[in-house]
Amino acid sequence: MYHTIEQQDLDFFTALLQDRCKSDLDTREAYNHDHTEDLHFTPRVVLLPQNTQEVSEILAYCNSNNIPVTPAGARTGLSGGCLPIHGGVLLSSEKLNRIIEIDEKNAQVITEPAVITEALQNAVKEKGLFYPPDPASKGSCFIGGNIAENSGGPKAVKYGVTKDYVLNLEVVLPDGTIMWTGANVLKNATGYNLTQLVVGSEGTLAFVTKIVLKLIPHPTHTLLMLVPFYDAQQACEAVSAIFNAGITPSGLEFMEHNALKWSQAFSEDYSIEVKDNHAAHLLIEVDGFDPEQLFKECEGILAVLEQYQTDEILFAESEAQKNTLWSLRRKVGEAVKVQSVYKEEDTVVPRYQLPQLLATVKAIGHKYGFESVCYGHAGDGNLHVNIIKGNLSDTFWNEELTVAIRELFTEVIKMGGTISGEHGIGLVQKPYMDLAFSQTGLELMRGIKKVFDPNGILNPGKIF
């Protein structure tokens, strides 16, 4: 059992943080949720440190007094990773929001965790540099949350995910110890890779206070097309065919009919025609520095698409139209949430298995009687499966649906995939971890958690 926060604990936090210690009910309720379904867990106190030393003192105190601590950033997550399920302290990074240095000579940036991802991208772009990972929520999510979840996004298909850009981290361990995990170098074969161990650990091992990211030159040109398919399976089949033709797009996104239609309604933007017989769309982008080369790549993509039944392909003719298309794709998740309570499963399989994955999702939905809206990063084999509650009973939703989800994940594993591509395990996916790992694998991870956090105070109840 954890220690229940009492007045003496609040007095300690207030003495350290003054008005950045928030224990009033309105504030606590404002921090009791993220974007995961309709789940709410209210912390006893919200703490807003503004430097590494304050984080250290908070964690040391909580560790000594057996107080659970839940790290939180922008709270845009979809797996319940920052939900304070044991109450206690919600430790927010939001005051750690400075870009410390953009090192143009070495193409690196040092940042604190609460810098918004898109703001970081824009800041380095002014220097001609590029930080590619771009989650759908890039306009609101924090770079620290991206570290915690090893976030991806549309650009991952060509450029990789968050882990591929993290060189070094300043972290605070659960006992308050401050340390750097690596070095600000591109190659490092010195001991275990603690940096990459922290990336994707969902705030269960350490609290990240500074981040060193590598950057690359920013592409100067992009071409974007929206491809309507009459058959969703064919849209999935076309994905691997494009790569097999030797073309690597900088974005290759899949959207079922309702995904795009709901996003249009949510955005109140109907400038893109979506016909009733369009079963799905692929949004395909190429980028680089040579316009002629990009046109050749588009010609190659069109040659591949001739093998499939598509309607007229839309080429974005302006930056405004490109922004419209990407905005519609990025808002699908929000649009689905407006339509209904939903559960989002973040399935991922080898790219060639994507048609089979979509067929499996629909077959299981038919078997158990639920509807789904699918979209995602098709180029990575990463399909977001949104299961719509609609008129389903609470009993089915809370009990029987877990059987269907387990069946889906079992099939995903059989295809060589896994149960989360970029959203993490957090709270809602942990019942299915036995499908992805053997008991030996799970015990190894629990052992690592124990080494970092022997008292189990940091983000307890997540992953395992």
GIVEN-V67434 format. One record per backbone hydrogen bond with DSSP energy under -0.5 kcal/mol. NH is the residue of the N-H (numbers start at 0). CO is the residue of the C=O. If there is no record, write none. Layout:
BEGIN
nh,co
NH,CO
NH,CO
END
This chain:
BEGIN
nh,co
2,65
8,5
9,5
10,6
11,7
12,8
13,9
14,10
15,11
16,12
17,13
19,16
20,17
21,19
21,45
22,20
27,23
28,24
29,25
30,26
30,27
31,28
34,76
36,34
38,35
40,31
42,27
43,87
44,87
45,21
46,89
47,19
54,50
55,51
56,52
57,53
58,54
59,55
60,56
61,57
62,58
63,59
64,60
65,61
65,62
66,61
67,65
68,456
69,88
70,68
71,90
82,79
83,40
83,81
84,82
86,83
88,67
89,44
90,69
90,88
91,46
91,89
92,71
95,92
96,94
99,97
99,109
100,109
102,100
102,107
103,101
106,102
107,102
108,212
109,100
110,108
110,210
111,97
113,95
114,111
116,140
117,137
119,115
120,116
121,117
122,118
123,119
124,120
125,121
126,123
127,124
128,123
129,215
131,129
133,151
137,134
139,136
140,136
142,114
143,112
145,141
146,142
147,143
148,144
149,145
150,145
153,133
155,152
156,153
157,154
158,154
159,155
161,150
163,160
164,161
165,161
165,162
166,164
166,211
167,211
169,209
170,168
170,178
171,206
172,170
172,176
173,204
175,172
178,170
180,168
182,166
184,182
190,188
193,191
196,192
197,193
198,194
199,146
200,197
201,147
203,200
206,171
207,205
208,169
209,169
210,110
211,167
212,108
212,210
213,164
214,106
215,129
217,127
219,287
220,287
222,285
224,283
225,313
226,281
227,225
228,279
229,308
234,230
235,231
236,232
237,233
238,234
238,235
239,235
240,236
241,237
242,238
243,239
244,240
245,242
246,241
248,246
249,284
250,284
252,282
253,375
254,280
255,373
256,278
259,255
260,256
261,257
262,258
263,259
264,260
265,261
266,262
267,263
268,263
272,270
274,272
277,274
278,228
278,276
279,228
280,254
281,226
282,252
283,224
283,281
284,250
285,222
287,220
290,288
293,289
294,290
295,291
296,292
297,293
298,294
299,295
300,296
301,297
302,298
303,299
304,300
305,301
306,303
307,304
309,307
310,227
313,225
314,312
315,223
315,313
321,317
322,318
323,319
324,320
325,321
326,322
327,323
328,324
329,325
330,326
331,328
334,330
335,331
336,332
337,333
338,334
339,335
342,386
344,342
344,384
345,418
346,344
346,382
347,417
348,380
352,349
353,350
356,352
357,353
358,354
359,355
360,356
361,357
362,358
363,359
364,360
365,361
366,362
367,363
368,364
369,364
370,387
372,385
374,383
375,253
376,381
377,375
378,251
379,376
380,377
381,376
382,346
382,380
383,374
383,381
384,344
384,382
385,372
385,383
386,342
386,384
387,370
387,385
388,340
391,388
396,392
397,393
398,394
399,394
400,395
401,398
402,398
402,399
403,399
404,400
405,401
406,402
407,403
408,404
409,405
410,406
411,407
412,408
413,409
414,410
415,412
416,411
417,347
420,345
426,78
427,78
428,424
431,428
432,429
434,431
435,431
436,432
441,437
442,438
443,439
444,440
445,441
446,442
447,443
448,444
449,445
450,446
451,447
452,448
455,452
458,68
458,456
461,458
462,425
463,461
END
